[in-house]
Amino acid sequence: MVLSFLSFVSVKRLSRRKAQQLNDTSELPSLSILIAARNEGENLVSNLPKVLEQDYSNFEVIVIDDRSTDNTRELMAPLLAKYLRLKIIDANKQTHFPGKKNAIATGIKSANFDYLVFTDADCTPASIHWLKCFGESFANGKQMVIGFGLFEKENRLVNVMYRLGAMRIALRYLTSAVLFHPYMAVGRSMAYTKSLFENVGGFARHDHISSGDDDLFVQSVPDYSQCEVVLQASTVSQAPNTWRDWLIQKKRHLGAGKNYSVWALIALIIIEFTDLISIVGFGYLGISQNFDLFPLLSLLILIRFFIYTASILKMQSIMHYKSVSSREILLDPVLSLLNPLFSVVSQLWQSQEWNRKK
């Protein structure tokens, strides 16, 4: 319940952030948007126009082709001819750490501007003012901007649970970033300066780990005073289609999570354990008919649920995108039971597949 209260305080604090509402975005700094892509031709054709047609004056879009074997370049040819601010480059092949981190590092070296915005090929900005959110933060002296990745709604249980889980994760890292210091971000919508990337040594501290271009990078930044969380800086993408896809992503996330700072790991374990114990305890007291503690625990869970729901709904109203409904939030206790199970199964299951969505 304490965490729910802190989350509500964090969201309320962010709701006071006033956008500058500039009509002429030429007053804002020039941006380089970087998209690392491997075999993403169709997604790029579908989603790039929504990035390229943002309400922002000065920006470039760089697609880094990470060893694609599809017809990415052929599909992108019409876009390259139509949008002069778009270019495509190849990821550096002479490197000891191939993969998305290498592709991003290649794009950063090729960027013309110091202010860098990151997203994925399967994402679309939630608003035409997406870039303006980052530009305003940079204009105010921030060096790192943390946005959010939302997911399209479908009428399937796995989709509902994934969207609910994503909002839970977003609320947690929002709370930490606002009240304490950030421990993660999502590569679908984040930004930082080229100088910050160079000052922390890029991905050198964790280049041996395939994932973590977003959350592990955030944890490598020593000074969080120039970091800002912006709820309106959101993108939308498609959630995993099956439980198996979700499990693959869970395994990948845990691979990066093992390398979190000690305080972040301890905090996350305590939070997950507390959620699990409260739900299991509630069920046990009900079955055992322990009517001495059952009413008190029920009241605490109910209060926690109302605060948590208010935080989620307020957060979504600021984002201008309703990812989960009040009815769907009722399934949150089920998620508390699923998460530990997913964590165990994903570690026991040997899979070489990786899904780059985060």
PyMOL commands that set and color helices and strands:
alter all, ss='L'
color gray80, all
select helices_A, chain A and resi 2-15+25-27+41-52+72-82+100-110+130-139+157-179+194-199+204-206+215-220+224-226+243-257+262-288+294-319+326-329+332-348
alter helices_A, ss='H'
color red, helices_A
select strands_A, chain A and resi 31-37+59-65+86-90+115-120+124-125+144-151+190-193+227-237
alter strands_A, ss='S'
color yellow, strands_A
deselect
rebuild
show_as cartoon
